[in-house]
Amino acid sequence: MFRGAVATLPAGDIDRARKFYQEVAGFEVGAQEADGSIRVQVADNWIMVYPSAFAGTNQATAVGIGVEDTEAAVAHFRSRGVRFEDYDFGEMKTVDGVLTMPDGTKGAWFKDTEGNIIGLFDGDM
């Protein structure tokens, strides 16, 4: 019945978003579609980034990306100019942009150029 799912992220400026995902994040980005959207390849999955006046209005994690090592991924993205968010969830707080969860796994969050919150998390998503 179901064939899959894809994350969709709004972009106020599709060219700026393309540059971020391709040049800063280092993901493969496909050609712009007729509707103005672009396809961003992340491992075996993809994200559709589409033009929208509502970019950056979601205040929650818009997409989570599984990584082998969150701290290494944070270092990689920081070396490319990405700034990580700090959060205080009461008993759980980020330390230098990284949150250690009760089970020992880690997570970190950053915003793309369009204000979408992207999470990096230990393990498969």
HELIX and SHEET records of a PDB file:
HELIX    1   1 ILE A   14  LYS A   19  1                                   6    
HELIX    2   2 PHE A   20  VAL A   24  3                                   5    
HELIX    3   3 THR A   70  SER A   79  1                                  10    
SHEET    1   A 4 ALA A   7  ALA A  11  0                                        
SHEET    2   A 4 ASN A  45  PRO A  51  1                                        
SHEET    3   A 4 ILE A  38  VAL A  42 -1                                        
SHEET    4   A 4 GLU A  28  VAL A  29 -1                                        
SHEET    1   B 4 THR A  61  VAL A  67  0                                        
SHEET    2   B 4 ILE A 117  ASP A 122  1                                        
SHEET    3   B 4 LYS A 106  LYS A 111 -1                                        
SHEET    4   B 4 VAL A  98  THR A 100 -1                                        
SHEET    1   C 2 ASP A  88  PHE A  89  0                                        
SHEET    2   C 2 MET A  92  LYS A  93 -1                                        
END                                                                             
